[in-house]
Amino acid sequence: MARHDLISTGTATRLFIGGEFVDGLDGRFEEAVSPGSGEPLGPVVQASREDVGRAVEAAVAAFRDWSRQTPFARAAVLHRVAEICERRRDELALALTLDQGKPLHSEAYEEVDEMIAMWHGAAEDGIRLEGSIAPSSSQGKRVLLMRRPVGPVGVVTPWNWPYTMPAEIVAPALAAGNTVVWVPASSTAMCSGVLARCVAEADLPPGVFNFLTGPGAIVGDELVGHPLLAAVGFIGSTATGLTIARRAAGKRLLLEMGGNGPLVVLDDADLDKATHAALTGCFLCAGQSCTAGERLLVHEAIRDEFVERLLEQTAASVTLGDPLAPETTLGPLNNEGVAGKMDAHVEDAVDRGARVVTGGTRQDGFPTDLYWPATILDGVPPDALAATEETFGPIAPVVSIRSLEEAIELTNSSPYGLLSAIFTRDLARGLRYADEARTGLVNINETTNYWENHLPFGGRAGTLSGVGRVGGRYPMETLTELQTVVIG
């Protein structure tokens, strides 16, 4: 994998605390390594618990003045961040590909552009963050309900979408008048550092935005439990989210966690559209997404034709390869943990009677052992690991169903409740599914991966998919609070 002039590989990723880039107090570094090439990308500072305390104290000190800025002044800063990211678009996209493994031409630029739109959108949403006037039982009094920022916010984000997922929380938190301490995933800390430098270049007041890198068990744990934080925003796995919820007890929580979203294909579906949706749902970002089509619930009457079409479209449009190559649409997995889960889930499904239609094992001949081809499994039992857990890899597990009722039953049998999708030509059947599916998002005749970033997104209550909503102005409902002002 060739180097590129835009990325100074070997440059250290440093902490950003109180308006300055600094090293950690312990002086520890870990080398970032590209999942695509196995080559080193540069040292990453490993923050200590004491460094976390410094960052939180900086955020606390900056909160009073930042929260008193007008929404228009804050919006100008956020627009400036977006403009800097747009100017450094090539650098951000290349860093994303090198550090995360996402194909440069088919996916990395798209994530950068969506992230830029999110910063612009948060700026505008902050301007329109309104309160209301409530009625009073006493004549002559006026009651104002004012939206106030909650205070310093700790943000912990995952490695699969290292730019857009921070933007989903960091940008609205800042727009609403909060200060932020952001901890990205360790395996994408290098590209996250490029984004942090873009934010720093926008010249926010010192302490308004802070950036820490290091192991989650130390840096993330210390951050989310810090007594001076008012709120915690997290996007990532259910297991980590539940740990954070316990550690951050008593704080405002915005948790967007795992999913096992089914894509349902009924017997009257448009199969061309359904197979294309499955292709996107299962293989975008190498399947490493909470919105992935983790299981395909396909009616038995059209299952054989669906699988045949899916195989044809996969062979025609999915190319596993060097993520820097223009023709590549499927890059390596980000880390060994998710690659090992793919190994285990495919093996379990085959042991239970599933048939490997294509793929099924890691691909040889690449610089690292993280290249998994697009994999289609047919005849997957409903209780297989690939149909009940979040595989997080390029897998399309086809489960046979006999009716809409069975699709609803299997959807709701999952402990997850993030999203689902259904294909049918009968709108009444689609709406009935939406009425009964316990998921926060339901797409009718659209892929599981379809979402517009100004819309609310999150899990249903009582499931393992989190609390609160990201998307547009909706995080501000968690990251602000109502103050009641009574005028006599």
Beta strands, then each sheet from edge to edge (+ up, - down):
strand 1: 15-17
strand 2: 20-22
strand 3: 29-33
strand 4: 40-45
strand 5: 132-134
strand 6: 142-149
strand 7: 153-156
strand 8: 180-183
strand 9: 209-211
strand 10: 231-235
strand 11: 252-256
strand 12: 262-265
strand 13: 295-299
strand 14: 355-358
strand 15: 375-378
strand 16: 395-401
strand 17: 419-423
strand 18: 441-444
strand 19: 466-467
strand 20: 480-487
sheet 1: 1+ 2-
sheet 2: 3+ 4-
sheet 3: 5+ 6- 20+
sheet 4: 9+ 8+ 7+ 10+ 11+ 19-
sheet 5: 14+ 15- 16- 13- 12- 17- 18-
end
